[in-house]
Amino acid sequence: MVVKRPIVNIVGSHVDEWNDLSDPLGEFLASAGCHLMTGAGAGVMTAVAKSFTHTPNRMGSCIGIYPIEGMEDISLPKSKFPN
C-alpha cells in the first residue's frame, strides 16, 4: 500500500541557520509525517534538514533540490551544495 504524505518546502537564508526556529520546525515536520523538500543549500535549509533527518522514527524523506547548471551565478560556494 502506498502512503501519500504531504511535501513541505523550506527555503530561507543561505547564511544564517536560525537554529532556534529551524530545529523545532524540522522536528515538527518529521513527527507530523511530512516529506521535507529544501533548496539543498546552507543556512536555514541545512538546519531544518539536519533536525528533520535526526528526528527518531520519522516517516518522511528529506529531498534536496539543487541546480546542476548555472552555478557560476550563485554566490554560495559550490562546496555548500548539496547540504
C-alpha positions, 0 to 999 in steps of 0.5 A: 500500500502506498502512503501519500504524505504531504511535501513541505518546502523550506527555503530561507537564508543561505547564511544564517541557520536560525537554529532556534526556529529551524530545529523545532520546525524540522522536528515538527515536520518529521513527527507530523509525517511530512516529506521535507523538500529544501533548496539543498543549500546552507543556512536555514535549509541545512538546519531544518534538514539536519533536525528533520533527518535526526528526528527518531522514527520519522516517516518522511524523506528529506529531498534536496533540490539543487541546480546542476547548471548555472552555478557560476551565478550563485554566490554560495560556494559550490562546496555548500551544495548539496547540504 
